[in-house]
């Protein structure tokens, strides 16, 4: 580990240097994977040597900027990053995956949420470092849970003012029309996985209050049309079940200061035969654009029951071998006692 110190000529400069609600401080700390503390007009930066060097240079540049102008903006921080040769916000692949850098702080929980695999750590870092993140992977690898945790963290730290959780209401072999109840009752099963994660991280009464005041929205994808969402953390779950047109509609809802996470499992598409998945299409179409990250998780990132990983591996191996369902039906499984 390495350490560096920065002396501030004006101790009050730390207020503009750290930004509103310490926003710039958190951005620099998370993206470079370093610890930054302030005492008696002095900043201390601790972490991996190269990360400390870059973060220290960035802070010194921003300090000079703050002295010259009296304040800093988000654009100033981006400009300083580019001055270091970093294109926009750093890409997750270049960041040290230390536990300190990637753990998620949700105040209501008794423990911090930490990645259990390298893939999950990359996913968390990608969300923190980019405005738009696409993540694909099998069931059980934490795609939705980690995104919701980061959204709650952002709301608590006031880096966003609203959480929007979105899912396409696509039927998986069952008819929506035959479900009992009104429209909201019919949609609840599709939105339940998002609510489950949310209720684990916040008290029930708090979730209810925030939803009643539109600070948290849990809505079907169709309800996104025509909206512009500013300063929001927006998550699209089960994105493999969007069409290309729906995906375009969703992505263009992003407003100023917002962050989007799009996740799904491309092996479980419930769209009609011949319809291209919007997640597959966006994965190819948007590659190479700045401030967008693409994270692929695998069966090795599954953190549910150990059998889930074995089940996913078996399905993937059958599909890779090109075996048809007819071939599988003709073969009897081995007897096990």
C-alpha positions, 0 to 999 in steps of 0.5 A: 500500500502507498500513501500521499499527503496534500496540504491545502493552503485554505482549509475551507477549500475542502468544501468545494473540493469534496463537492455537494454531500462529498459527491466528488470525494466519493467519486474519486475514492470509489473510482480509484479504489483509495481511501481519502481522509481530511484533518487539519487542512491536510488530505491523506490518500492511501491505496495501491501505488498507481491509484494513489499517484493518479488520485493525488494528481487529480486532487491537486489539479482540482484544488488549483481549479477551486482556488482559481474559480471559487467552486467546482462542477462535475464537468471540472472533475471530468475535465481533470480526469481527461487531463490525466489521460482517462477517457471520462470516468475510469472503466471498471477493468482498470480499477483495483478490486479491493473490498474497501472500494467495492463494498456497498454501504446500505445503512439499514443493514447490519452488514455491508454488502460485499461482492462474493466473486471477482465478476460481482466486484467488476459489476459494482465498479462498473456501475460506480464508474459509468452512466450506463451499464449492461450486465448479462449473466445466469440466474443467481449471480446477483445482477438485480440485488447488487444494482438495487443495493447500489441504488439505495446507497446512492439515494442515501448518499444523495447522489441521486434523488429517485430510484426507478425499478423497471421490468418488462411485463412479458409472459413466460408461458402463462397468460397475464389476462387470466391472473386474478385482480386489477391491473396492479395485482396482475403486474405485481408478480413481474415486479416482485423480484425488485421489491424483494431486494428493496425490502431487504435493504429498507424497512417496510414502512420506509419503502411504503413511504418512499413509494407513496412520495414517488422517491421510489418507483417500481413500474412496468417498462410500458409506463416509461414511455414519454418520460425524462428522468433527471438525477435518478438511478434507473434499473431495467431488470429482465432486459432480455425480454425487451424488443429493440424498440423498447430498449431504445425507448427505455435508454432515451429516458435518461436525463441529466445526472441519471445512472442506468443499469440494464441486466438480463439473462440472454439464455432465458428469452420469453419473446415470440420466436423471431423477435430479437432481444433488445439486450442482445441488440444493444450489446452489439449496437452500443459497444465502443461508446464512452461512459457505457460498460458491459459486464458478463457474469458466468455460472462461477458468479452464482451465489444462490444454492450450490445446485443452481450453479450445477444446473446452469452448467448442465444446461449450458453444456447441453446447449453448447453440444447442440443436443435437442430436447428430443435427444434428451427425452430419448435418453434415460438418466442414470439411477442414483441411490 
